[in-house]
Amino acid sequence: MPGPPADVVRRLYATPPDRFVAARDAAVAEARQAGDPRTAREIGRLRRPTVAAWLVNLLAIRRPELVADLTQLAEALREAQRDLRGGTLRELSAQRRAVVGALVTEVRWLAAAEPAAPPAGKLPLGEVEATLNAALSDTEVADQVRAGRLLRASHYAGFGEVPRPQLRLITGDDEEPTRPERAGRSGVPERAGKPGVPEKAGKSGVPDRAAEARRAREERAARAERAKRRRTAARELEKARAELGRAEAELSGAERAERDGAATLDRIETELAELERRRAVAEQELSRAKLARRGAERALSAARRRAGEVEGVLEALDAEEGDAMEGDHEAD
């Protein structure tokens, strides 16, 4: 049965989780209004992803070419792990760290462009990184990541495929079986060697000891070659396991550093929020001080004007008194 329309799925799984249910209900209502109840039911079955899964889905939907590169790297890693190619595995491990780190950075940028995304300090980037590493190890997780329909973050404790080296324990019983004897024309069983030709006997009538010695040398050489190959495979396996341990330690250290970085970022954001609050308070106080200054300036101007008016009155009174005194002198 076909699923819901691909464009609807992409749109919903690119929606931040806290808006997913509302967007899904709207899509269901739209399908019902269009007279398509089957599609409405299929859309209604879609489940909301976690924030970490949403970030990975956002990466797959917005930057599918980067996820395709991740898939190619995963196949190369699995092939190197199966073949126990230590040098190639080390090179690909370094490439894995670089690719996953670049993808996590891209996820951070994609989230910053989403208006409803959580703050940068609240993004579960550690879970995103763990999911991308799991996609390198698990083909089912890789398929979900590539489809952009991941519901929750994934984790993988190891690195590469679950180690299942195709090795076979070689024992003495693994030697190539001896060709069964068969009867010749005389009914006497023929010895191993050239078909139809009985084993060459010496002058005394006993089998050729040189041929037996040659076969013994060949068997010893074959056993020595198998033992050499076994030792080589054991050394390669030891190297691969050592590289696996180093890769796990590096991953653990990177996750620890990422958690410390997130904690530092949270602390800085908290400090910034406090500075923003103090800035807003200071701006309010400055605004009130400006209003008070303007009021004081207006009051000063009015006082000066009033003082000038009073001084004018006093000067007029002084002039009147002076005129009156001069008139009295003249009258005397």
C-alpha positions in Angstrom: 0.0 0.0 0.0 1.5 3.4 -1.0 2.3 5.7 1.9 1.4 9.4 2.3 2.6 11.8 -0.4 6.4 12.3 -0.2 6.1 16.1 -0.3 3.8 16.0 2.7 6.2 13.7 4.6 9.2 16.0 3.8 7.2 19.1 4.9 6.1 17.5 8.2 9.4 16.0 9.2 11.2 19.3 8.4 8.8 20.9 10.9 10.1 21.5 14.5 8.7 18.8 16.8 6.7 21.3 18.9 4.7 22.2 15.8 4.6 18.8 14.3 1.2 17.7 15.6 -0.6 20.9 14.5 1.0 20.7 11.0 0.0 17.0 10.8 -3.6 17.7 11.8 -3.8 20.4 9.3 -2.5 18.1 6.6 -5.1 15.5 7.6 -7.9 18.0 7.4 -6.7 19.2 4.0 -6.7 15.6 2.7 -10.2 15.0 4.0 -11.5 18.2 2.4 -9.9 17.0 -0.8 -12.1 13.9 -0.6 -9.1 11.5 0.1 -9.8 9.7 3.4 -7.2 7.0 2.8 -4.4 9.6 2.5 -5.8 11.4 5.6 -5.5 8.2 7.6 -1.9 7.6 6.4 -0.9 11.1 7.3 -2.5 10.7 10.7 -0.3 7.6 11.4 2.9 9.7 11.1 4.6 10.1 14.5 6.3 13.1 15.9 10.2 12.8 16.0 12.4 13.8 18.9 14.4 17.0 18.6 17.6 15.1 17.7 15.8 13.0 15.1 14.2 16.1 13.7 17.7 17.7 13.3 18.9 14.6 11.4 15.8 14.6 9.2 16.3 18.3 8.5 19.8 17.5 7.3 18.5 14.7 5.0 15.8 16.9 3.6 17.8 20.1 3.2 21.2 18.6 2.3 20.6 15.1 0.8 23.9 15.2 -1.0 25.8 15.3 2.3 23.9 12.3 3.6 24.7 10.5 0.3 28.4 11.1 1.0 27.9 9.6 4.5 26.3 6.5 2.9 29.3 6.0 0.6 31.7 6.4 3.5 29.7 3.8 5.5 30.1 1.3 2.7 33.8 1.9 2.4 34.2 1.5 6.2 32.2 -1.8 6.2 34.3 -3.2 3.3 37.6 -2.2 5.1 36.3 -3.8 8.3 35.4 -7.0 6.6 38.7 -7.3 4.8 40.7 -6.3 7.9 42.6 -3.6 6.0 44.3 -1.8 8.9 45.8 1.1 6.9 42.6 1.8 4.9 40.6 1.5 8.1 42.7 4.1 9.9 42.4 6.5 6.9 38.7 6.0 6.7 38.3 6.5 10.5 40.0 9.9 10.2 37.7 10.7 7.3 34.7 9.6 9.4 35.5 12.0 12.1 35.9 14.9 9.7 32.7 14.1 7.8 30.6 13.6 11.0 32.0 16.8 12.4 31.1 18.7 9.3 27.6 17.3 9.3 27.1 18.3 12.9 28.2 21.9 12.0 25.8 21.9 9.1 23.0 20.8 11.4 23.8 23.7 13.7 23.5 26.1 10.8 20.3 24.6 9.5 18.7 24.8 13.0 19.8 28.5 13.3 17.8 29.2 10.1 14.6 27.7 11.6 12.6 30.3 13.6 11.0 27.7 15.9 14.2 25.8 16.6 15.5 25.5 20.2 18.4 27.8 21.2 21.9 26.8 20.0 22.9 25.8 23.6 19.8 23.5 23.9 20.4 21.5 20.7 21.1 17.8 21.3 24.1 17.8 19.0 25.6 14.9 20.9 22.6 12.7 20.0 22.9 13.9 16.4 26.5 12.9 16.3 25.7 9.5 17.8 23.0 8.9 15.3 25.3 9.8 12.4 27.9 7.4 13.7 25.3 4.7 14.1 24.3 5.3 10.5 27.9 4.5 9.5 27.6 1.1 11.3 23.9 0.0 10.9 22.4 -0.1 7.4 18.8 0.1 8.8 19.7 3.4 10.6 21.4 4.6 7.5 18.2 3.9 5.4 16.1 5.8 8.0 18.5 8.8 8.0 18.6 8.9 4.2 14.8 8.8 4.0 14.5 11.7 6.5 11.9 9.9 8.6 13.9 9.2 11.7 11.7 9.2 14.9 14.4 9.0 17.6 18.2 9.2 18.0 20.2 6.1 17.6 23.4 5.0 19.3 26.1 2.4 18.5 28.7 1.4 21.1 31.2 0.1 18.6 32.6 1.2 15.3 32.0 -0.2 11.8 30.0 -3.4 11.3 29.5 -5.7 14.2 32.8 -7.7 13.9 32.0 -10.9 12.1 35.3 -11.7 10.3 34.9 -14.5 7.9 37.7 -16.6 9.4 37.8 -20.4 9.6 39.6 -22.4 12.2 42.2 -24.5 10.4 43.0 -27.9 11.9 44.7 -31.0 10.7 41.3 -32.2 9.5 41.1 -29.4 7.0 43.7 -30.9 4.7 42.5 -31.6 1.3 40.9 -35.0 1.3 42.7 -37.9 -0.4 41.3 -39.0 -3.7 39.5 -42.3 -3.1 41.1 -45.4 -4.4 39.5 -47.0 -7.4 40.0 -50.4 -9.0 42.0 -50.9 -12.1 41.4 -53.4 -14.8 42.7 -56.2 -12.6 40.4 -55.3 -9.8 43.3 -54.1 -7.6 42.8 -50.7 -6.1 44.9 -48.0 -7.6 47.0 -45.6 -5.5 46.7 -41.9 -5.4 48.6 -40.4 -8.3 48.1 -40.5 -12.0 44.7 -42.1 -12.7 44.8 -45.6 -14.0 48.5 -46.1 -13.3 49.5 -48.1 -10.3 52.0 -46.6 -7.9 55.5 -47.3 -9.1 57.3 -50.0 -7.2 61.0 -50.4 -6.6 63.1 -53.3 -7.4 62.0 -55.0 -4.2 58.3 -54.6 -5.1 57.6 -51.9 -2.4 56.1 -48.5 -3.2 58.5 -45.6 -4.2 59.6 -43.9 -1.0 60.6 -40.8 -2.9 57.0 -40.1 -3.9 55.9 -40.6 -0.3 58.6 -38.2 0.9 57.6 -35.7 -1.7 53.9 -35.8 -0.6 55.0 -35.5 3.0 57.0 -32.3 2.2 54.1 -30.9 0.2 51.7 -31.5 3.2 54.2 -29.9 5.6 54.5 -26.9 3.3 50.8 -26.6 3.0 50.4 -26.7 6.8 53.1 -24.1 7.2 51.4 -21.8 4.6 48.1 -22.1 6.4 49.8 -21.4 9.8 51.4 -18.3 8.2 48.1 -17.1 6.9 46.5 -17.6 10.2 49.2 -15.6 12.0 48.9 -12.8 9.5 45.1 -12.8 9.9 45.5 -12.8 13.7 47.9 -9.8 13.5 45.5 -7.9 11.3 42.6 -8.7 13.6 44.7 -7.4 16.6 45.5 -4.2 14.7 41.8 -3.7 13.7 40.7 -4.2 17.3 43.4 -1.7 18.5 42.2 0.8 16.0 38.6 0.1 17.1 39.6 0.9 20.7 41.3 4.1 19.7 38.3 5.1 17.6 35.9 4.5 20.5 38.2 6.4 22.9 38.3 9.3 20.4 34.6 9.3 20.1 34.2 9.3 23.9 36.6 12.2 24.1 34.8 14.1 21.4 31.4 13.5 23.0 32.8 14.7 26.4 34.3 17.8 24.7 31.0 18.5 23.0 29.1 18.3 26.3 31.6 20.6 27.9 31.3 23.0 25.0 27.5 22.9 25.2 27.7 23.6 29.0 30.1 26.6 28.3 27.7 27.9 25.7 24.8 27.6 28.0 26.7 29.5 30.7 27.6 32.3 28.2 24.0 32.5 27.0 22.8 32.8 30.6 25.4 35.6 31.2 24.3 37.3 27.9 20.7 37.1 29.0 21.6 38.7 32.3 23.5 41.4 30.5 20.6 42.0 28.2 18.3 42.4 31.2 20.7 44.8 32.9 21.0 46.7 29.6 17.2 47.1 29.4 17.1 48.4 33.0 19.9 50.8 32.3 18.1 52.0 29.2 15.0 52.6 31.2 16.9 54.5 33.8 18.7 56.6 31.1 15.3 57.4 29.5 13.9 58.5 32.9 17.0 60.6 33.5 16.7 62.3 30.1 13.0 63.1 30.8 14.0 64.5 34.2 16.8 66.6 32.6 14.4 68.0 30.1 11.9 68.9 32.8 14.7 70.6 34.8 15.8 72.5 31.8 12.2 73.7 31.3 11.9 74.7 34.9 15.2 76.6 34.7 14.1 78.5 31.7 10.8 79.4 33.4 12.7 80.5 36.6 15.0 82.6 34.5 12.2 84.2 32.7 10.3 84.9 36.0 13.5 86.3 37.5 13.9 88.6 34.5 10.4 89.8 34.8 10.8 90.5 38.6 14.0 92.3 37.9 12.2 94.4 35.3 9.6 95.3 37.8 12.2 96.3 40.4 14.0 98.4 37.9 10.8 100.2 37.0 10.1 100.8 40.7 13.6 102.1 41.2 13.1 104.5 38.3 9.8 105.7 39.6 11.3 106.4 43.1 14.2 108.3 41.4 11.8 110.5 39.5 9.8 111.2 42.6 12.9 112.3 44.6 14.0 114.6 41.8 10.5 116.2 41.8 10.7 116.8 45.5 14.1 118.5 45.2 12.8 120.8 42.5 9.8 121.7 44.7 12.1 122.7 47.6 
